[in-house]
Amino acid sequence: MKPPKKPAKAKKAAPKPKDTRPQRERFEEAARQAGVDETGEAFERAMEVVAPPKKPKSSA
């Protein structure tokens, strides 16, 4: 009687080559790909929708 066969091992994917660029360059590239602007205008518009600026209280 033959012993039961062992399950086949899954082949590991080849490791990706390590990116040797500085972190800043990788971050800037990711931001460009995401379409982030440098002015912050989109952020300010979004914040006004989420948390409108407080109106000053009138003292009478």
PDB file of N, CA, C and O in Angstrom:
ATOM      1  N   MET A   1       0.848  -1.173   0.000  1.00  0.00           N
ATOM      2  CA  MET A   1       0.000   0.000   0.000  1.00  0.00           C
ATOM      3  C   MET A   1       0.899   1.244   0.000  1.00  0.00           C
ATOM      4  O   MET A   1       1.858   1.323   0.768  1.00  0.00           O
ATOM      5  N   LYS A   2       0.576   2.227  -0.882  1.00  0.00           N
ATOM      6  CA  LYS A   2       1.377   3.443  -0.994  1.00  0.00           C
ATOM      7  C   LYS A   2       0.934   4.476   0.045  1.00  0.00           C
ATOM      8  O   LYS A   2      -0.250   4.577   0.366  1.00  0.00           O
ATOM      9  N   PRO A   3       1.893   5.238   0.563  1.00  0.00           N
ATOM     10  CA  PRO A   3       1.484   6.317   1.476  1.00  0.00           C
ATOM     11  C   PRO A   3       0.739   7.407   0.693  1.00  0.00           C
ATOM     12  O   PRO A   3       0.975   7.562  -0.505  1.00  0.00           O
ATOM     13  N   PRO A   4      -0.159   8.165   1.346  1.00  0.00           N
ATOM     14  CA  PRO A   4      -0.911   9.209   0.637  1.00  0.00           C
ATOM     15  C   PRO A   4       0.037  10.300   0.127  1.00  0.00           C
ATOM     16  O   PRO A   4       1.061  10.596   0.744  1.00  0.00           O
ATOM     17  N   LYS A   5      -0.331  10.882  -1.007  1.00  0.00           N
ATOM     18  CA  LYS A   5       0.491  11.951  -1.590  1.00  0.00           C
ATOM     19  C   LYS A   5       0.357  13.225  -0.775  1.00  0.00           C
ATOM     20  O   LYS A   5      -0.712  13.552  -0.260  1.00  0.00           O
ATOM     21  N   LYS A   6       1.467  13.930  -0.675  1.00  0.00           N
ATOM     22  CA  LYS A   6       1.446  15.222   0.005  1.00  0.00           C
ATOM     23  C   LYS A   6       0.851  16.252  -0.944  1.00  0.00           C
ATOM     24  O   LYS A   6       1.065  16.180  -2.154  1.00  0.00           O
ATOM     25  N   PRO A   7       0.104  17.211  -0.401  1.00  0.00           N
ATOM     26  CA  PRO A   7      -0.454  18.243  -1.284  1.00  0.00           C
ATOM     27  C   PRO A   7       0.674  19.065  -1.913  1.00  0.00           C
ATOM     28  O   PRO A   7       1.709  19.309  -1.293  1.00  0.00           O
ATOM     29  N   ALA A   8       0.447  19.478  -3.145  1.00  0.00           N
ATOM     30  CA  ALA A   8       1.461  20.272  -3.848  1.00  0.00           C
ATOM     31  C   ALA A   8       1.580  21.645  -3.179  1.00  0.00           C
ATOM     32  O   ALA A   8       0.582  22.258  -2.801  1.00  0.00           O
ATOM     33  N   LYS A   9       2.806  22.102  -3.044  1.00  0.00           N
ATOM     34  CA  LYS A   9       3.035  23.417  -2.449  1.00  0.00           C
ATOM     35  C   LYS A   9       2.740  24.491  -3.486  1.00  0.00           C
ATOM     36  O   LYS A   9       3.073  24.356  -4.664  1.00  0.00           O
ATOM     37  N   ALA A  10       2.111  25.553  -3.020  1.00  0.00           N
ATOM     38  CA  ALA A  10       1.817  26.672  -3.912  1.00  0.00           C
ATOM     39  C   ALA A  10       3.118  27.404  -4.212  1.00  0.00           C
ATOM     40  O   ALA A  10       3.947  27.617  -3.327  1.00  0.00           O
ATOM     41  N   LYS A  11       3.282  27.785  -5.475  1.00  0.00           N
ATOM     42  CA  LYS A  11       4.492  28.522  -5.845  1.00  0.00           C
ATOM     43  C   LYS A  11       4.359  29.955  -5.389  1.00  0.00           C
ATOM     44  O   LYS A  11       3.324  30.594  -5.578  1.00  0.00           O
ATOM     45  N   LYS A  12       5.421  30.449  -4.787  1.00  0.00           N
ATOM     46  CA  LYS A  12       5.429  31.837  -4.338  1.00  0.00           C
ATOM     47  C   LYS A  12       5.709  32.739  -5.529  1.00  0.00           C
ATOM     48  O   LYS A  12       6.487  32.401  -6.421  1.00  0.00           O
ATOM     49  N   ALA A  13       5.060  33.889  -5.522  1.00  0.00           N
ATOM     50  CA  ALA A  13       5.313  34.863  -6.577  1.00  0.00           C
ATOM     51  C   ALA A  13       6.720  35.428  -6.397  1.00  0.00           C
ATOM     52  O   ALA A  13       7.219  35.549  -5.278  1.00  0.00           O
ATOM     53  N   ALA A  14       7.327  35.761  -7.488  1.00  0.00           N
ATOM     54  CA  ALA A  14       8.668  36.335  -7.421  1.00  0.00           C
ATOM     55  C   ALA A  14       8.589  37.678  -6.702  1.00  0.00           C
ATOM     56  O   ALA A  14       7.678  38.462  -6.970  1.00  0.00           O
ATOM     57  N   PRO A  15       9.520  37.959  -5.799  1.00  0.00           N
ATOM     58  CA  PRO A  15       9.461  39.236  -5.082  1.00  0.00           C
ATOM     59  C   PRO A  15       9.672  40.407  -6.052  1.00  0.00           C
ATOM     60  O   PRO A  15      10.452  40.324  -7.001  1.00  0.00           O
ATOM     61  N   LYS A  16       8.950  41.494  -5.778  1.00  0.00           N
ATOM     62  CA  LYS A  16       9.094  42.681  -6.609  1.00  0.00           C
ATOM     63  C   LYS A  16      10.452  43.306  -6.323  1.00  0.00           C
ATOM     64  O   LYS A  16      10.920  43.269  -5.184  1.00  0.00           O
ATOM     65  N   PRO A  17      11.089  43.874  -7.334  1.00  0.00           N
ATOM     66  CA  PRO A  17      12.362  44.538  -7.064  1.00  0.00           C
ATOM     67  C   PRO A  17      12.135  45.741  -6.151  1.00  0.00           C
ATOM     68  O   PRO A  17      11.161  46.478  -6.305  1.00  0.00           O
ATOM     69  N   LYS A  18      13.027  45.920  -5.220  1.00  0.00           N
ATOM     70  CA  LYS A  18      12.892  47.008  -4.251  1.00  0.00           C
ATOM     71  C   LYS A  18      13.127  48.342  -4.936  1.00  0.00           C
ATOM     72  O   LYS A  18      14.062  48.506  -5.720  1.00  0.00           O
ATOM     73  N   ASP A  19      12.255  49.293  -4.621  1.00  0.00           N
ATOM     74  CA  ASP A  19      12.378  50.639  -5.169  1.00  0.00           C
ATOM     75  C   ASP A  19      13.453  51.366  -4.360  1.00  0.00           C
ATOM     76  O   ASP A  19      13.310  51.552  -3.151  1.00  0.00           O
ATOM     77  N   THR A  20      14.510  51.768  -5.022  1.00  0.00           N
ATOM     78  CA  THR A  20      15.628  52.377  -4.306  1.00  0.00           C
ATOM     79  C   THR A  20      15.582  53.894  -4.292  1.00  0.00           C
ATOM     80  O   THR A  20      16.486  54.549  -3.773  1.00  0.00           O
ATOM     81  N   ARG A  21      14.507  54.455  -4.874  1.00  0.00           N
ATOM     82  CA  ARG A  21      14.403  55.914  -4.859  1.00  0.00           C
ATOM     83  C   ARG A  21      14.109  56.401  -3.444  1.00  0.00           C
ATOM     84  O   ARG A  21      13.547  55.658  -2.639  1.00  0.00           O
ATOM     85  N   PRO A  22      14.485  57.647  -3.132  1.00  0.00           N
ATOM     86  CA  PRO A  22      14.159  58.184  -1.806  1.00  0.00           C
ATOM     87  C   PRO A  22      12.645  58.228  -1.593  1.00  0.00           C
ATOM     88  O   PRO A  22      11.874  58.303  -2.550  1.00  0.00           O
ATOM     89  N   GLN A  23      12.235  58.180  -0.331  1.00  0.00           N
ATOM     90  CA  GLN A  23      10.817  58.150   0.007  1.00  0.00           C
ATOM     91  C   GLN A  23      10.097  59.376  -0.558  1.00  0.00           C
ATOM     92  O   GLN A  23       8.955  59.265  -1.006  1.00  0.00           O
ATOM     93  N   ARG A  24      10.741  60.527  -0.544  1.00  0.00           N
ATOM     94  CA  ARG A  24      10.109  61.749  -1.036  1.00  0.00           C
ATOM     95  C   ARG A  24       9.709  61.605  -2.503  1.00  0.00           C
ATOM     96  O   ARG A  24       8.610  62.002  -2.892  1.00  0.00           O
ATOM     97  N   GLU A  25      10.597  61.037  -3.313  1.00  0.00           N
ATOM     98  CA  GLU A  25      10.289  60.868  -4.733  1.00  0.00           C
ATOM     99  C   GLU A  25       9.117  59.909  -4.931  1.00  0.00           C
ATOM    100  O   GLU A  25       8.249  60.153  -5.769  1.00  0.00           O
ATOM    101  N   ARG A  26       9.090  58.821  -4.161  1.00  0.00           N
ATOM    102  CA  ARG A  26       7.988  57.865  -4.274  1.00  0.00           C
ATOM    103  C   ARG A  26       6.676  58.518  -3.853  1.00  0.00           C
ATOM    104  O   ARG A  26       5.639  58.294  -4.478  1.00  0.00           O
ATOM    105  N   PHE A  27       6.719  59.323  -2.797  1.00  0.00           N
ATOM    106  CA  PHE A  27       5.529  60.018  -2.309  1.00  0.00           C
ATOM    107  C   PHE A  27       5.016  61.007  -3.348  1.00  0.00           C
ATOM    108  O   PHE A  27       3.816  61.059  -3.617  1.00  0.00           O
ATOM    109  N   GLU A  28       5.920  61.793  -3.936  1.00  0.00           N
ATOM    110  CA  GLU A  28       5.508  62.783  -4.932  1.00  0.00           C
ATOM    111  C   GLU A  28       4.898  62.103  -6.159  1.00  0.00           C
ATOM    112  O   GLU A  28       3.909  62.590  -6.708  1.00  0.00           O
ATOM    113  N   GLU A  29       5.473  60.996  -6.586  1.00  0.00           N
ATOM    114  CA  GLU A  29       4.929  60.281  -7.732  1.00  0.00           C
ATOM    115  C   GLU A  29       3.531  59.752  -7.418  1.00  0.00           C
ATOM    116  O   GLU A  29       2.630  59.838  -8.252  1.00  0.00           O
ATOM    117  N   ALA A  30       3.351  59.207  -6.220  1.00  0.00           N
ATOM    118  CA  ALA A  30       2.036  58.692  -5.829  1.00  0.00           C
ATOM    119  C   ALA A  30       1.014  59.828  -5.778  1.00  0.00           C
ATOM    120  O   ALA A  30      -0.138  59.644  -6.171  1.00  0.00           O
ATOM    121  N   ALA A  31       1.426  60.991  -5.300  1.00  0.00           N
ATOM    122  CA  ALA A  31       0.517  62.140  -5.241  1.00  0.00           C
ATOM    123  C   ALA A  31       0.130  62.589  -6.645  1.00  0.00           C
ATOM    124  O   ALA A  31      -1.031  62.914  -6.893  1.00  0.00           O
ATOM    125  N   ARG A  32       1.092  62.612  -7.565  1.00  0.00           N
ATOM    126  CA  ARG A  32       0.786  62.989  -8.951  1.00  0.00           C
ATOM    127  C   ARG A  32      -0.210  62.014  -9.572  1.00  0.00           C
ATOM    128  O   ARG A  32      -1.154  62.424 -10.246  1.00  0.00           O
ATOM    129  N   GLN A  33       0.006  60.734  -9.341  1.00  0.00           N
ATOM    130  CA  GLN A  33      -0.888  59.726  -9.901  1.00  0.00           C
ATOM    131  C   GLN A  33      -2.289  59.847  -9.311  1.00  0.00           C
ATOM    132  O   GLN A  33      -3.271  59.547  -9.989  1.00  0.00           O
ATOM    133  N   ALA A  34      -2.393  60.281  -8.060  1.00  0.00           N
ATOM    134  CA  ALA A  34      -3.691  60.434  -7.409  1.00  0.00           C
ATOM    135  C   ALA A  34      -4.364  61.749  -7.798  1.00  0.00           C
ATOM    136  O   ALA A  34      -5.532  61.963  -7.474  1.00  0.00           O
ATOM    137  N   GLY A  35      -3.636  62.635  -8.492  1.00  0.00           N
ATOM    138  CA  GLY A  35      -4.214  63.901  -8.928  1.00  0.00           C
ATOM    139  C   GLY A  35      -4.305  64.935  -7.826  1.00  0.00           C
ATOM    140  O   GLY A  35      -5.190  65.791  -7.852  1.00  0.00           O
ATOM    141  N   VAL A  36      -3.411  64.872  -6.864  1.00  0.00           N
ATOM    142  CA  VAL A  36      -3.414  65.821  -5.757  1.00  0.00           C
ATOM    143  C   VAL A  36      -2.805  67.133  -6.225  1.00  0.00           C
ATOM    144  O   VAL A  36      -1.768  67.146  -6.889  1.00  0.00           O
ATOM    145  N   ASP A  37      -3.459  68.239  -5.873  1.00  0.00           N
ATOM    146  CA  ASP A  37      -2.892  69.545  -6.237  1.00  0.00           C
ATOM    147  C   ASP A  37      -2.037  70.065  -5.089  1.00  0.00           C
ATOM    148  O   ASP A  37      -2.162  69.605  -3.954  1.00  0.00           O
ATOM    149  N   GLU A  38      -1.182  71.012  -5.385  1.00  0.00           N
ATOM    150  CA  GLU A  38      -0.270  71.532  -4.376  1.00  0.00           C
ATOM    151  C   GLU A  38      -0.808  72.770  -3.677  1.00  0.00           C
ATOM    152  O   GLU A  38      -0.220  73.229  -2.698  1.00  0.00           O
ATOM    153  N   THR A  39      -1.922  73.319  -4.167  1.00  0.00           N
ATOM    154  CA  THR A  39      -2.421  74.564  -3.600  1.00  0.00           C
ATOM    155  C   THR A  39      -3.256  74.348  -2.357  1.00  0.00           C
ATOM    156  O   THR A  39      -3.314  75.224  -1.494  1.00  0.00           O
ATOM    157  N   GLY A  40      -3.897  73.207  -2.247  1.00  0.00           N
ATOM    158  CA  GLY A  40      -4.753  72.953  -1.097  1.00  0.00           C
ATOM    159  C   GLY A  40      -6.160  73.497  -1.291  1.00  0.00           C
ATOM    160  O   GLY A  40      -6.972  73.451  -0.367  1.00  0.00           O
ATOM    161  N   GLU A  41      -6.458  74.009  -2.475  1.00  0.00           N
ATOM    162  CA  GLU A  41      -7.778  74.588  -2.720  1.00  0.00           C
ATOM    163  C   GLU A  41      -8.881  73.541  -2.609  1.00  0.00           C
ATOM    164  O   GLU A  41      -9.937  73.813  -2.039  1.00  0.00           O
ATOM    165  N   ALA A  42      -8.649  72.362  -3.141  1.00  0.00           N
ATOM    166  CA  ALA A  42      -9.653  71.305  -3.076  1.00  0.00           C
ATOM    167  C   ALA A  42      -9.925  70.928  -1.622  1.00  0.00           C
ATOM    168  O   ALA A  42     -11.069  70.668  -1.249  1.00  0.00           O
ATOM    169  N   PHE A  43      -8.885  70.897  -0.808  1.00  0.00           N
ATOM    170  CA  PHE A  43      -9.038  70.578   0.607  1.00  0.00           C
ATOM    171  C   PHE A  43      -9.878  71.646   1.298  1.00  0.00           C
ATOM    172  O   PHE A  43     -10.784  71.328   2.067  1.00  0.00           O
ATOM    173  N   GLU A  44      -9.576  72.916   1.023  1.00  0.00           N
ATOM    174  CA  GLU A  44     -10.319  74.015   1.640  1.00  0.00           C
ATOM    175  C   GLU A  44     -11.791  73.962   1.249  1.00  0.00           C
ATOM    176  O   GLU A  44     -12.660  74.168   2.096  1.00  0.00           O
ATOM    177  N   ARG A  45     -12.089  73.687  -0.032  1.00  0.00           N
ATOM    178  CA  ARG A  45     -13.486  73.587  -0.477  1.00  0.00           C
ATOM    179  C   ARG A  45     -14.193  72.453   0.252  1.00  0.00           C
ATOM    180  O   ARG A  45     -15.332  72.604   0.693  1.00  0.00           O
ATOM    181  N   ALA A  46     -13.514  71.319   0.378  1.00  0.00           N
ATOM    182  CA  ALA A  46     -14.116  70.177   1.060  1.00  0.00           C
ATOM    183  C   ALA A  46     -14.366  70.492   2.525  1.00  0.00           C
ATOM    184  O   ALA A  46     -15.404  70.111   3.067  1.00  0.00           O
ATOM    185  N   MET A  47     -13.447  71.170   3.168  1.00  0.00           N
ATOM    186  CA  MET A  47     -13.604  71.500   4.581  1.00  0.00           C
ATOM    187  C   MET A  47     -14.760  72.470   4.799  1.00  0.00           C
ATOM    188  O   MET A  47     -15.447  72.387   5.817  1.00  0.00           O
ATOM    189  N   GLU A  48     -14.984  73.385   3.866  1.00  0.00           N
ATOM    190  CA  GLU A  48     -16.098  74.323   4.009  1.00  0.00           C
ATOM    191  C   GLU A  48     -17.431  73.585   3.934  1.00  0.00           C
ATOM    192  O   GLU A  48     -18.405  73.999   4.564  1.00  0.00           O
ATOM    193  N   VAL A  49     -17.481  72.503   3.173  1.00  0.00           N
ATOM    194  CA  VAL A  49     -18.705  71.712   3.084  1.00  0.00           C
ATOM    195  C   VAL A  49     -18.896  70.915   4.372  1.00  0.00           C
ATOM    196  O   VAL A  49     -20.002  70.852   4.909  1.00  0.00           O
ATOM    197  N   VAL A  50     -17.827  70.311   4.863  1.00  0.00           N
ATOM    198  CA  VAL A  50     -17.904  69.464   6.045  1.00  0.00           C
ATOM    199  C   VAL A  50     -18.118  70.295   7.307  1.00  0.00           C
ATOM    200  O   VAL A  50     -18.966  69.967   8.137  1.00  0.00           O
ATOM    201  N   ALA A  51     -17.358  71.357   7.445  1.00  0.00           N
ATOM    202  CA  ALA A  51     -17.429  72.209   8.635  1.00  0.00           C
ATOM    203  C   ALA A  51     -17.419  73.665   8.190  1.00  0.00           C
ATOM    204  O   ALA A  51     -16.360  74.289   8.120  1.00  0.00           O
ATOM    205  N   PRO A  52     -18.607  74.214   7.885  1.00  0.00           N
ATOM    206  CA  PRO A  52     -18.647  75.602   7.433  1.00  0.00           C
ATOM    207  C   PRO A  52     -18.046  76.532   8.468  1.00  0.00           C
ATOM    208  O   PRO A  52     -18.125  76.256   9.665  1.00  0.00           O
ATOM    209  N   PRO A  53     -17.438  77.645   8.022  1.00  0.00           N
ATOM    210  CA  PRO A  53     -16.863  78.575   8.994  1.00  0.00           C
ATOM    211  C   PRO A  53     -17.945  79.144   9.901  1.00  0.00           C
ATOM    212  O   PRO A  53     -19.069  79.385   9.461  1.00  0.00           O
ATOM    213  N   LYS A  54     -17.607  79.354  11.150  1.00  0.00           N
ATOM    214  CA  LYS A  54     -18.567  79.898  12.105  1.00  0.00           C
ATOM    215  C   LYS A  54     -18.805  81.366  11.787  1.00  0.00           C
ATOM    216  O   LYS A  54     -17.886  82.110  11.446  1.00  0.00           O
ATOM    217  N   LYS A  55     -20.055  81.754  11.910  1.00  0.00           N
ATOM    218  CA  LYS A  55     -20.395  83.163  11.700  1.00  0.00           C
ATOM    219  C   LYS A  55     -20.172  83.880  13.031  1.00  0.00           C
ATOM    220  O   LYS A  55     -20.507  83.351  14.091  1.00  0.00           O
ATOM    221  N   PRO A  56     -19.606  85.082  12.971  1.00  0.00           N
ATOM    222  CA  PRO A  56     -19.388  85.809  14.236  1.00  0.00           C
ATOM    223  C   PRO A  56     -20.711  86.201  14.856  1.00  0.00           C
ATOM    224  O   PRO A  56     -21.661  86.586  14.174  1.00  0.00           O
ATOM    225  N   LYS A  57     -20.740  86.092  16.168  1.00  0.00           N
ATOM    226  CA  LYS A  57     -21.961  86.472  16.893  1.00  0.00           C
ATOM    227  C   LYS A  57     -22.060  87.997  16.913  1.00  0.00           C
ATOM    228  O   LYS A  57     -21.077  88.692  17.171  1.00  0.00           O
ATOM    229  N   SER A  58     -23.246  88.497  16.639  1.00  0.00           N
ATOM    230  CA  SER A  58     -23.417  89.952  16.674  1.00  0.00           C
ATOM    231  C   SER A  58     -23.739  90.354  18.108  1.00  0.00           C
ATOM    232  O   SER A  58     -24.624  89.783  18.745  1.00  0.00           O
ATOM    233  N   SER A  59     -23.022  91.323  18.591  1.00  0.00           N
ATOM    234  CA  SER A  59     -23.270  91.814  19.944  1.00  0.00           C
ATOM    235  C   SER A  59     -24.138  93.059  19.848  1.00  0.00           C
ATOM    236  O   SER A  59     -23.732  94.066  19.267  1.00  0.00           O
ATOM    237  N   ALA A  60     -25.323  92.985  20.415  1.00  0.00           N
ATOM    238  CA  ALA A  60     -26.262  94.107  20.300  1.00  0.00           C
ATOM    239  C   ALA A  60     -26.522  94.708  21.639  1.00  0.00           C
ATOM    240  O   ALA A  60     -27.287  95.666  21.747  1.00  0.00           O
TER     241      ALA A  60
END
